[in-house]
Amino acid sequence: MNAFSRRGACPALSAPMQTGDGLLVRLNPVAGALTPKLLIGLAESALRHGNGIMEVTARGSLQIRGLTAESAALLAAEVDALGIAVRTGVPVETGPLAGIDPKEIADPRPLAERIRMAIEEAGLAPRLGPKVSVVVDGGGQLTMDAVTADIRLKAVRADNDIVWSVSVAGDGLNAKALAKVDADAARDIAVAALRMVAEKGREAHARDLSERQLVSLAGWSCWTGLCEAPPSVLPDISPTRGEIGSSVVGTTPAAFEIGESGDGSSISPPVGEMSGRTEGGASRKPIGLFPLAGDTFALGIALPYGSMPADKIIALAKSAVGTTEIRLAPGRALLFVGQPDADCTSLQQTATALGFVTSPTDPRTRIAACPGTPACASGRIATRDIAETIATENADILDFTLHISGCAKGCAHPGPAALTIVGGENGAGLVVNATAKALPAGYRPGYDAARGFSRVAAMIRSARFQGETAAACLTRLGPAAIAETYRQAQTKKRK
């Protein structure tokens, strides 16, 4: 264990990744859930071998931080001893209530397993990059609309049948629709698309597929009579309002070989949040009560900023008396499944007292914050302290994602955010409608970043029109005015 995965790879249990606070491992149970006893066992291992910090990621993976080369090996051995099998290979993800949600259109797990088997049989995993992923969404109370994926399959009703809507390169709002087909064809299209991505190399994603390849995929099932209607993929309008292309739909799939690169432009990447659109659309947050069969519930409890000390996770799991299993949920949450109604209130109260997020309106759900200083050696600012202050003082204007990053790597929120406070040599920089890697429009001392944000919040309150969102107001005000307000806050206070 002396060769660690590079940043950008997936830090599996067998391939930990070096971070600012030591090695990090990520794991997803094959069973899709953990019993309270197993979660307690994992948390105790995190205390023994890491720095005691556990995380649930935006995609619903469990992370353990602060490991060394030696302790990572010990942790892996203890995971094996607990009997927890973890997934490897290309992620094929299903919803957190898959198979137990009485409101889902179809159980996505059988199709997901068939896709995993097809990927393995085709030998695609070693040829695809570590961030390539597939989502199989059965619908229901907690959809996967907020999760970005290369290939998306979502159950939809068509007359008296259930079919699968197949799309590529995006989340539930901006992925490019290809076809509505039965389960067999959906699997075939998904694997065909992954073959095309693999042909382009390990850095490629579905967004890199050419227009001709997208037409080929859309026609894949239509030419065998399986698709709901003739394919109509191109031309179309990208998220940035530009035309994607004008390839002729209706060319036979045989005209384009799988893996052909073509010379067409790829699908435009998603834009930021300054339009007021939240990441992934309007998916319900995995927080609160979700009714299941037999008068039981799943209780969703989120980790603030996706992170919590292991001892508090142990305390919460020990309080989950009626829970049959605990599922990891996209959106940095834990779902306590099988709770009788009478036990939910008590567990929710315990979670609140321990500092967990128990309400979907909690302002902390709008803030993405990495560990920062002093937890992470790469951090330049105390991200969590700044986040807590902002969440307490400015909850009323947080209808957009605020990213607070200890350094320019932007681990907590790799994509663009409406506003990003990022630590650097010059203090806490403010980035508008971009990622943490972008050049900040203004700086102020790191210890005073929350005050600078409060000045921006005050400007929003005074400037926005009736019924206007804070995100839309930010767009109207523009980056220059926002940065100037943030930058001059300390000077104005001295006057």
Secondary structure in CASP SS format (residue, H / E / C, confidence):
PFRMAT SS
TARGET T0000
AUTHOR 0000-0000-0000
METHOD secondary structure of the structure
MODEL  1
M C 1.00
N C 1.00
A C 1.00
F C 1.00
S E 1.00
R C 1.00
R C 1.00
G C 1.00
A C 1.00
C C 1.00
P C 1.00
A C 1.00
L C 1.00
S C 1.00
A C 1.00
P C 1.00
M E 1.00
Q E 1.00
T E 1.00
G C 1.00
D C 1.00
G E 1.00
L E 1.00
L E 1.00
V E 1.00
R E 1.00
L E 1.00
N C 1.00
P E 1.00
V C 1.00
A C 1.00
G C 1.00
A C 1.00
L E 1.00
T C 1.00
P H 1.00
K H 1.00
L H 1.00
L H 1.00
I H 1.00
G H 1.00
L H 1.00
A H 1.00
E H 1.00
S H 1.00
A H 1.00
L H 1.00
R H 1.00
H H 1.00
G C 1.00
N C 1.00
G C 1.00
I E 1.00
M E 1.00
E E 1.00
V E 1.00
T C 1.00
A C 1.00
R C 1.00
G C 1.00
S C 1.00
L E 1.00
Q E 1.00
I E 1.00
R E 1.00
G E 1.00
L E 1.00
T C 1.00
A H 1.00
E H 1.00
S H 1.00
A H 1.00
A H 1.00
L H 1.00
L H 1.00
A H 1.00
A H 1.00
E H 1.00
V H 1.00
D H 1.00
A H 1.00
L C 1.00
G C 1.00
I C 1.00
A C 1.00
V E 1.00
R C 1.00
T C 1.00
G C 1.00
V C 1.00
P C 1.00
V E 1.00
E E 1.00
T E 1.00
G C 1.00
P C 1.00
L C 1.00
A C 1.00
G C 1.00
I C 1.00
D C 1.00
P C 1.00
K C 1.00
E C 1.00
I C 1.00
A C 1.00
D C 1.00
P C 1.00
R H 1.00
P H 1.00
L H 1.00
A H 1.00
E H 1.00
R H 1.00
I H 1.00
R H 1.00
M H 1.00
A H 1.00
I H 1.00
E H 1.00
E H 1.00
A C 1.00
G C 1.00
L C 1.00
A H 1.00
P H 1.00
R H 1.00
L C 1.00
G C 1.00
P C 1.00
K C 1.00
V C 1.00
S C 1.00
V E 1.00
V E 1.00
V E 1.00
D E 1.00
G C 1.00
G C 1.00
G C 1.00
Q C 1.00
L C 1.00
T C 1.00
M C 1.00
D C 1.00
A C 1.00
V C 1.00
T C 1.00
A E 1.00
D E 1.00
I E 1.00
R E 1.00
L E 1.00
K E 1.00
A E 1.00
V E 1.00
R E 1.00
A E 1.00
D C 1.00
N C 1.00
D E 1.00
I E 1.00
V E 1.00
W E 1.00
S E 1.00
V E 1.00
S E 1.00
V E 1.00
A E 1.00
G E 1.00
D C 1.00
G C 1.00
L C 1.00
N C 1.00
A C 1.00
K E 1.00
A E 1.00
L E 1.00
A E 1.00
K E 1.00
V E 1.00
D C 1.00
A H 1.00
D H 1.00
A H 1.00
A H 1.00
R H 1.00
D H 1.00
I H 1.00
A H 1.00
V H 1.00
A H 1.00
A H 1.00
L H 1.00
R H 1.00
M H 1.00
V H 1.00
A H 1.00
E H 1.00
K C 1.00
G C 1.00
R C 1.00
E C 1.00
A C 1.00
H C 1.00
A H 1.00
R H 1.00
D H 1.00
L C 1.00
S C 1.00
E H 1.00
R H 1.00
Q H 1.00
L H 1.00
V H 1.00
S H 1.00
L H 1.00
A H 1.00
G H 1.00
W H 1.00
S H 1.00
C H 1.00
W C 1.00
T C 1.00
G C 1.00
L C 1.00
C C 1.00
E C 1.00
A C 1.00
P C 1.00
P C 1.00
S C 1.00
V C 1.00
L C 1.00
P C 1.00
D C 1.00
I E 1.00
S C 1.00
P C 1.00
T C 1.00
R C 1.00
G C 1.00
E E 1.00
I C 1.00
G C 1.00
S C 1.00
S C 1.00
V C 1.00
V C 1.00
G C 1.00
T C 1.00
T C 1.00
P H 1.00
A H 1.00
A H 1.00
F C 1.00
E C 1.00
I C 1.00
G C 1.00
E C 1.00
S C 1.00
G C 1.00
D C 1.00
G C 1.00
S C 1.00
S C 1.00
I C 1.00
S C 1.00
P C 1.00
P C 1.00
V C 1.00
G C 1.00
E C 1.00
M C 1.00
S C 1.00
G C 1.00
R C 1.00
T C 1.00
E C 1.00
G C 1.00
G C 1.00
A C 1.00
S C 1.00
R C 1.00
K C 1.00
P C 1.00
I C 1.00
G E 1.00
L E 1.00
F E 1.00
P E 1.00
L C 1.00
A H 1.00
G H 1.00
D H 1.00
T E 1.00
F E 1.00
A E 1.00
L E 1.00
G E 1.00
I E 1.00
A E 1.00
L C 1.00
P H 1.00
Y H 1.00
G H 1.00
S E 1.00
M E 1.00
P E 1.00
A H 1.00
D H 1.00
K H 1.00
I H 1.00
I H 1.00
A H 1.00
L H 1.00
A H 1.00
K H 1.00
S H 1.00
A C 1.00
V C 1.00
G C 1.00
T C 1.00
T C 1.00
E E 1.00
I E 1.00
R E 1.00
L E 1.00
A E 1.00
P C 1.00
G C 1.00
R C 1.00
A E 1.00
L E 1.00
L E 1.00
F E 1.00
V E 1.00
G E 1.00
Q E 1.00
P E 1.00
D H 1.00
A H 1.00
D H 1.00
C H 1.00
T H 1.00
S H 1.00
L H 1.00
Q H 1.00
Q H 1.00
T H 1.00
A H 1.00
T H 1.00
A H 1.00
L H 1.00
G C 1.00
F C 1.00
V E 1.00
T C 1.00
S C 1.00
P C 1.00
T C 1.00
D C 1.00
P H 1.00
R H 1.00
T H 1.00
R H 1.00
I E 1.00
A E 1.00
A E 1.00
C C 1.00
P C 1.00
G C 1.00
T C 1.00
P C 1.00
A C 1.00
C C 1.00
A C 1.00
S C 1.00
G C 1.00
R C 1.00
I C 1.00
A C 1.00
T H 1.00
R H 1.00
D H 1.00
I H 1.00
A H 1.00
E H 1.00
T H 1.00
I H 1.00
A H 1.00
T H 1.00
E H 1.00
N C 1.00
A H 1.00
D H 1.00
I H 1.00
L C 1.00
D C 1.00
F C 1.00
T C 1.00
L E 1.00
H E 1.00
I E 1.00
S E 1.00
G C 1.00
C C 1.00
A C 1.00
K C 1.00
G C 1.00
C C 1.00
A C 1.00
H C 1.00
P C 1.00
G C 1.00
P C 1.00
A E 1.00
A E 1.00
L E 1.00
T E 1.00
I E 1.00
V E 1.00
G E 1.00
G E 1.00
E C 1.00
N C 1.00
G E 1.00
A E 1.00
G E 1.00
L E 1.00
V E 1.00
V E 1.00
N E 1.00
A E 1.00
T C 1.00
A C 1.00
K C 1.00
A C 1.00
L C 1.00
P C 1.00
A C 1.00
G E 1.00
Y E 1.00
R E 1.00
P C 1.00
G H 1.00
Y H 1.00
D H 1.00
A H 1.00
A H 1.00
R H 1.00
G H 1.00
F H 1.00
S H 1.00
R H 1.00
V H 1.00
A H 1.00
A H 1.00
M H 1.00
I H 1.00
R H 1.00
S H 1.00
A H 1.00
R C 1.00
F C 1.00
Q C 1.00
G C 1.00
E C 1.00
T C 1.00
A H 1.00
A H 1.00
A H 1.00
C H 1.00
L H 1.00
T H 1.00
R H 1.00
L H 1.00
G C 1.00
P H 1.00
A H 1.00
A H 1.00
I H 1.00
A H 1.00
E H 1.00
T H 1.00
Y H 1.00
R H 1.00
Q H 1.00
A H 1.00
Q H 1.00
T H 1.00
K H 1.00
K H 1.00
R H 1.00
K C 1.00
END
